């Protein structure tokens, strides 16, 4: 190839990355043997290669011609060392272009090379080779690959094998982006990817993945997996604050589940999935403040899970899910003011989770579960006035979460859990008038949540966490007589809650938060003698509280809040009148 032809090819390919890659390859490989080109294409199939892998991809052939081409291969500019395996690899961008082109232009060879690669890596049981085997099996035998992927995911998830699962997610993301998978296998790839990476990607991306999974499962007539995806989609929509949309997905999942359970009532897996749908609906109803209806859903889920554990005591997943149900029932009991009953349920959950962690201390999901149960037990004990017992549980939770979060600073769920744990200890210390210690923990929580909300501003749970952290810092500063500094944080918390609550009047949790936030601002303004502003905020708090109380007349806590706020508004009005007339 002469110089002019080289320039012409490069200029023609400038706006097409694939064409540019092939133009560059043609220029590099033009003066070399045809055998080298075939070896290079084979080397682009796996993520890494060495001489043994290349022999396997050549069907076991190991002659002088292959050895010569292999030595020449290592000299190419797009081949680089792969230190993790003491091997080499084709540069990633080049490798992906070659795979895609081969799948399109020579699908038979693409499948054959993928089969040879899968067979080679199948002989090695180490996680990286298991992942590589599945990667290639999805390429040449999509249905078998999908089944193997599901089995591998479930095995590692049960074991709490966090690092292999995250490595698996990297492979799945590559397959998803390639666009080469058949519909059935793509559906499973997308669903498992969404599950594995939901705490490492923006919420909107996770929602998009679950929507795609729902559509693909429906397209393939897989009602079971469609319902699973609907439940996950509902969970993500709830995190976005879209309660109506989330409820619709949960109810769609429930409709499918009830049909599947009716067709096979003895199937424990379908029973478990049915309980998941009940739980999801309960979460929405609780967020709306419909506690009685939420309690009924939680109890329905709990009854199924208690039966499953009684019949299959050896299945750890059933025990874990039952612990979730005990916590959910405990939450409702706490909101009804039945602290002792709530504590009993939290302790039931804690016992299960401590047992599971004892079975496998390295299972990160179970470690996290245990930390959450310690925090819930601490909450109930704090409300019961048992300071030392509450501090013990909070400290246990903090120790677990500190280790988890340090192990993966990018795992947003663990980071968020750590911020909550700092807030809980801070609150307990504040209740005990240890304001300096409380402020230290509150600031640590605030720092974590600020970082999370910077990563994904659309995550409404994190936004709410941020508002709570600002309010907690404000509480400590107010107790330390730093009213102006406290007001800065109270205003920051209020601004966030207005953005959350104003567009969602039916989201009672945010509305209750808004009442509290207006009230905090109003009270600190009274201390600063800014009575006109204080009156306006307290009046806003009262209006929201009255609307909430009217919607739930049986909630004594809401009725009590209205009475207190009416008194606060009256005092603020009196102070305002006195200030306007020069009184004291």
Secondary structure, DSSP 8 states (H G I E B T S, - for coil): --HHHHHHHHHHTTT-HHHHHHHHHHHHHTTS-HHHHHHHHHHTTSSSB-HHHHHHHTTT---HHHHHHHHHHTTSTTEEEEGGGTEEEE-HHHHHHHHHHHHHH-HHHHHHHHHHHHHHHTT--SHHHHHHHHHHHHHH-HHHHHHHHHHHHHHHHHHT-HHHHHHHHHHHHHHHHHT-S-HHHHHHHHHHHHHHHTTSS-HHHHHHHHHHHHHHHHHTT-HHHHHHHHHHHHHHHHHTT-HHHHHHHHHHHHHHHHHHHHH-TT-HHHHHHHHHHHHHHHHHHHHTT-HHHHHHHHHHHHHHHHHHHHH-TT-HHHHHHHHHHHHHHHHHHHHTT-HHHHHHHHHHHHHHHHHHHHH-TT-HHHHHHHHHHHHHHHHHHHHTT-HHHHHHHHHHHHHHHHHHHHH-TT-HHHHHHHHHHHHHHHHHHHHTT-HHHHHHHHHHHHHHHHHHHHH-TT-HHHHHHHHHHHHHHHHHHHHTT-HHHHHHHHHHHHHHHHHHHTT-TT-HHHHHHHHHHHHHHHHHHHHTT-HHHHHHHHHHHHHHHHHHHHH-TT-HHHHHHHHHHHHHHHHHHHHHHHHHTT--
